[in-house]
Amino acid sequence: MFVRAYLRASTDEQDATRGQDELLKFADNQNIKIASYYIENQSGAKIERPELARLISDSYPDDILLIEKVDRLSRLPYEQWKQLKNKLVDAKIQIVVIDQPMTHAALSSSPDNTMIARVLTDFMIDLAATMARDDYETRRKRQAQGIAKAKLKGKYQGRKPDSELRDNIALSLGEGKTWSQIQSLTGCSRSTIAKVVKLNKVQ
């Protein structure tokens, strides 16, 4: 049994590795080792995600897919969630979610615990995936309402980059800090640093 951790953020502006410390802490508490990490910046509302597909392809029966929250795995509409779930079931991958304690029984070697874990996980993951999708749709609806309201007032100018964040990145680059140090300080992604480098021609 291999434990494979999946980390995801929706956009390049976000740091997909943000939850890595939480996964490591959980693994240490459970006395397990994470064999590999699969990290990507893709929307959870997209079913086609290269790193998630690679994780499924790399996995063997009874391997563990470890995630921080269910919404890291899915914000998909129900029909697409069923497609993804069927891929996981066909590959015989077990899902362990840090904030869903009922799923932790999958880490036990006991056959009885494993059977119970699969039944509970199936129910809990379905429920959490539905809630994650509902949350996604609610956010999108509120965002659209906010944009429509701003347009009526003539104030909507589209999404703007975080100028303060980019200024801090540029300052840190000018001070000679490494990209890893900047990520740690600001919580940004490497692609955001790359954009600042390109914009400011900082090496």
Rosetta blueprint (number, residue, H / E / L):
1 M L
2 F L
3 V E
4 R E
5 A E
6 Y E
7 L E
8 R E
9 A E
10 S L
11 T L
12 D L
13 E L
14 Q L
15 D L
16 A L
17 T L
18 R L
19 G L
20 Q H
21 D H
22 E H
23 L H
24 L H
25 K H
26 F H
27 A H
28 D H
29 N H
30 Q L
31 N L
32 I L
33 K L
34 I E
35 A E
36 S E
37 Y E
38 Y E
39 I E
40 E E
41 N E
42 Q L
43 S L
44 G L
45 A L
46 K L
47 I L
48 E L
49 R L
50 P H
51 E H
52 L H
53 A H
54 R H
55 L H
56 I H
57 S H
58 D H
59 S L
60 Y L
61 P L
62 D L
63 D L
64 I E
65 L E
66 L E
67 I E
68 E L
69 K L
70 V H
71 D H
72 R H
73 L H
74 S L
75 R L
76 L L
77 P L
78 Y H
79 E H
80 Q H
81 W H
82 K H
83 Q H
84 L H
85 K H
86 N H
87 K H
88 L H
89 V H
90 D H
91 A L
92 K L
93 I L
94 Q E
95 I E
96 V E
97 V E
98 I L
99 D L
100 Q L
101 P H
102 M H
103 T H
104 H H
105 A H
106 A H
107 L H
108 S L
109 S L
110 S L
111 P H
112 D H
113 N H
114 T H
115 M H
116 I H
117 A H
118 R H
119 V H
120 L H
121 T H
122 D H
123 F H
124 M H
125 I H
126 D H
127 L H
128 A H
129 A H
130 T H
131 M H
132 A H
133 R H
134 D H
135 D H
136 Y H
137 E H
138 T H
139 R H
140 R H
141 K H
142 R H
143 Q H
144 A H
145 Q H
146 G H
147 I H
148 A H
149 K H
150 A H
151 K H
152 L H
153 K L
154 G L
155 K L
156 Y L
157 Q L
158 G L
159 R L
160 K L
161 P L
162 D L
163 S H
164 E H
165 L H
166 R H
167 D H
168 N H
169 I H
170 A H
171 L H
172 S H
173 L H
174 G H
175 E L
176 G L
177 K L
178 T L
179 W H
180 S H
181 Q H
182 I H
183 Q H
184 S H
185 L H
186 T H
187 G L
188 C L
189 S L
190 R H
191 S H
192 T H
193 I H
194 A H
195 K H
196 V H
197 V H
198 K H
199 L H
200 N H
201 K L
202 V L
203 Q L
